[in-house]
């Protein structure tokens, strides 16, 4: 998508798929970013959704209005819609299907590593992003830390 550009987003409605250790840590970081509103969270385990909501309450942050748990929690969250960005922090095998579903539903897909395992899956992510004109980005937290970024100067 050479030359592709989206208009700035003043407010980002975020859906977070996966609330394990990395997912809960992401929720804690994202709730303090100006302009980000976490509107949906999803996890296979109900206890993780409850723990995330409790952390929000205990830290004087608004609870997330849409919490999904169970076998198809992530898909139900995406099918409900109302999100601009889906941050995918689930098990590795679900990264590609969730990213594809997010983009096809109009949400940007931010995927923790690894985004995909096969070249075919990589191409499907690229082709879907291009077709839908929706960004998909693989995240890697240690690439963008303060120490790592200092190395480029």
Steps between C-alpha positions, in 0.01 A plus 500: 500500500769742397389856567204379709402740772215509749361814660607551863279340761431725797337216692578131458244242612711197587406136535750281684500130414681300766546585868781271607817652646592698189137597431439631852826693483387650167166601653681673787725692257226595256260643757735792557554588133310819413236441235480123553172364633496129573144404405525118482706227660487128431660187639427128511498512881231692688735554794739701283221730383393549862861561610543764228182679606611483865839648414324786319272566799787478750701751294221754451456425133166444330392140461486367146138500382526178297663195657491169314611161632480141389584296195409757233560813708745661260282440196189626683689817593598561138155414368339750740705775337539849638879483510756682290801290601526140614809423707556123475682342794359147477660162441717494188273272299215752514701804387434465127128418518435784747704754302316405182161523673593838651605647166201358316282663767667837450736501799875550486682187618793525742642151547755385754782282371493279314230638272513188279685171458482439127578705194145442377361647822733799470377564148137464609556768764667731248241441229208550740656820634543633148155394384323644806730805516543422870840489673632182658814521711705237678605627841821423680533684825878468534556675164341825617624537856700805606833313507442340158397829340814670636707253298380658176635848578 
